[in-house]
Amino acid sequence: MLELLICAAMIILLAWPETSVGKLLHCMLVLRPAQKLSQIRMAHVAFILLLAVVTVAAIAFARTDGPFLVAQGAEGLAWFATVDIATYVDVAVLALVSVASGVVSWVLKAGSRGLARLRRAVVRPSRPSAARRRRPKRLAPPPANDDDPAGIDWATAA
């Protein structure tokens, strides 16, 4: 199927390059890959070769010394051999059932509510902000700022 799709794209590129589909395919299949490939430097090639050598060495080591390591007590590595296709099928079915039953959405909602509460508890200031502080109500008006002693009537003192 993929081969037919690639062949169809190549036929469109060669037969009808001036159409909008041909221009889009030319941009996606010719210009973008050419631009990315032009950015490859010698360091990238050296890294890929080094990675290939390390991979080949790891595979060769696992074939010769893998059973020896397991026999010596590295049985923690042996669990890789016990995972088979049935495990993947079980995990896929569990995921589908969880999504279908709404358990996943419930867990995500509960988790987001818990995180929101935690965020409010952590970010909450130790004292209320200026907008939330209340001023105490005054019960009596403040005393007058009067410098005259009480009892002297200046209008009649002359």
C-alpha positions, -999 to +999 in steps of 0.1 A: +000+000+000+028+024+009+046+015-023+016+025-044+013+058-026+050+066-032+046+056-069+015+078-072+034+108-057+063+102-080+040+101-111+023+133-100+057+150-095+069+139-130+038+143-150+021+173-135+048+195-117+029+228-123-003+218-105-009+228-069-006+192-057+026+188-078+041+220-062+031+208-027+047+173-033+078+190-047+081+211-016+075+182+008+094+155-010+123+174-026+130+208-011+125+201+026+146+169+026+173+186+005+174+215+030+177+191+060+204+169+043+224+200+035+227+208+072+245+175+080+281+180+090+311+157+094+305+156+132+270+141+126+284+114+103+311+106+129+285+104+157+263+080+137+293+058+129+303+057+166+267+049+176+267+020+150+299+006+164+286+008+200+254-009+189+272-038+171+295-042+202+265-044+225+248-070+204+280-090+202+285-088+239+249-098+246+252-129+225+284-141+241+283-129+277+246-124+283+239-158+297+271-156+318+259-124+334+225-138+342+242-169+357+264-147+379+234-130+396+222-103+372+188-119+370+173-084+370+182-083+333+164-115+326+129-100+329+134-086+294+132-121+281+099-128+298+079-100+282+060-115+252+032-104+230+005-114+255+018-087+279+014-060+252-021-073+244-031-072+281-018-036+284-037-025+253-069-041+265-065-026+299-060+009+283-091+005+261-113-006+290-100+022+312-107+048+286-141+033+277-152+032+313-142+068+321-117+058+347-089+077+330-109+110+328-120+106+364-084+101+375-072+131+355-100+153+369-093+142+404-056+148+399-061+183+385-084+192+414-058+179+438-030+199+421-052+230+421-057+226+459-020+220+464-011+251+443-035+273+463-021+260+496+015+266+485+010+299+467-014+313+493+003+344+510+009+343+547-010+375+553-040+388+533-033+412+504-041+449+506-073+444+487-086+418+512-076+436+544-104+453+563-100+485+582-115+486+616-146+506+619-144+537+641-170+539+668-165+576+678-153+605+658-117+616+665-113+644+690-110+680+676-076+695+672-083+724+695-055+743+712-077+765+733-081+755+769-116+745+778-139+770+794-124+803+779-147+822+757-127+846+736-156+865+723-167+877+757-132+880+774-125+916+764 
